[in-house]
Amino acid sequence: MDKLAPFHLAIPVNNLASTRSFYRGILGCEEGRSTESWVDFNFFGHQLVCHLDDKVNRKSEAIHTTVDGHVVPVPHFGIVLDMKAWKQVAELLKQSSVKFIIEPYVRFQGEPGEQATMFLHDPSGNALEFKAFKNRDRQLFAK
């Protein structure tokens, strides 16, 4: 596969207004089609569909594992950015007073998989990870 294809991910959310405020308002994701029960977002070139389910609270359902000494929520999704964009998103989230699960930091320092990472929840409790590598093409799958 020479060219990376956009992924499609559908997630449950408990409120479309707060979902729009987060994904469109804070992260700047362009909104696509929508109905009264779902909304599409352009999540960094990928299709993220948020389906309304007023009973969902993913925070209470999360499983956790330990990575580099930090408790990481599973499942989670996110995006691998270049380092400049990652720093911009980290600053944007800090300025928006988003509460982090794991504050922005560099993990696996000095190892082949060294990466900048941060974890947070969206308003419905879906866990997100934003990460970056100094050289994404060489380091993303490095052993």
N, C-alpha and C positions, 0 to 999 in steps of 0.2 A: 504494500500500500504506500504509494508515493505521496498521496495527498490525504490529509486528515479530513474525514467527513464529519459534519456536525452531528452531535448526538441529540436524541430526543429523550427527555426525562419528564415524567408526570409525578407530581408529589401532592399529598393532601395538605390543605390549609384550612384554618378555622374561621378566617375572616378575609374577604377580598380587599376591603379598604386598607387594612394594615399591611396586607401582602403587597398591594400597589405602592403604599408609602415606603416600604422597605426596598423592593426590587426596582421599582421605577424611580422613586423619590431619592433614596439614599445611594443605591448602586448605579443608577442611571441606565438601567436596562430598558430598551425601547419596548413598549407594549404593542402586541399584535392583536389577533382576534380575541374576542371574549364574548361570554354570555353572562347570565346571572349566576352561573354555577362554576365557571372556570375562566382563566385568563392565560394567554400566551405571553412569554417574555423572550426577548433576544438576550440570552445569558452569555455574553461574550462570544457571540457567533453561533450559539447552540440554542435549541428550542426547549425552553422550560415551560411546562404547562402546570399551572396551579389549580387543582380541583377542590372546590368547596366541600368541606366535611366539618360541620360545626362541633363534632365530638372529638376531633383530633387534638392531641397535645403530645407531640413527639418527645418532648423532654422527659416525660414520665416513662416512656417506653424504651428509652435508649439503653443499649448495652455499651459497656466501656471496655477498653483494652489499654495497656500501657505501652507507649512508644516514646523512647528517649526520655524516660522519667516523667512523662506527662500522661494524664488520663484523657484518652481520645474517645469520643462518642462514635459508636457504630450502630446503624449505618450513618454515613455522611456522604456528601457530594461536594463538588467545587470545581475549581479551574486552576490550571497551571499557567501563570502569567510570566512575562519577562520581568526582570528585577525592578526596572523603573516603574512599570505599571503596578506591581505588587506594593511597592512603597507608597504610590499614590492612593491605592485602595486602602491600605492600612491607615494612612493619614485621614482619609475621608471618613472611614469608620470611627476612628478616634474622635474626630471633630463632631460626628453625629451622635456621640455618647453611646455607641453600641457596646453592650456588655460582651466581652470576649469569654469564651470557654478556656481558650489558651491564647494569651497575649501574643502579638507578633514577635517572633524570634527566629534565630537560625539554629536548626537542629542537625545532628550528625556532622558536626564541625570537623573538618579535616578528612572526612570519609568520602568515598565516591558518590554517595547520595546526599551530600550536603545540600540543604535547601532552607529557604525562608518559608515560614508557615504561620498560619493563624487559624483559629477555629472560633465559630460563633453560631448562635441559633438565629433563624429568622423568627418573625413574630409568632408562628405556629409551632415552633420548637424543632423544625427541621435543622439538622446540623450541617454546616458548610465549612469547607476548608479552602483557603486561598493559599497557593504556594508558588514559589519561584526558584529557579536555579540560576547560577551565574552563566551557565551555558546549557540551556534547556535541551537542545538537540543532542548533546553528548551525555548529559547527566541524568536525564529523565529515567532511563532504564539501566543506569550504570550499576555494576555489581561491585 
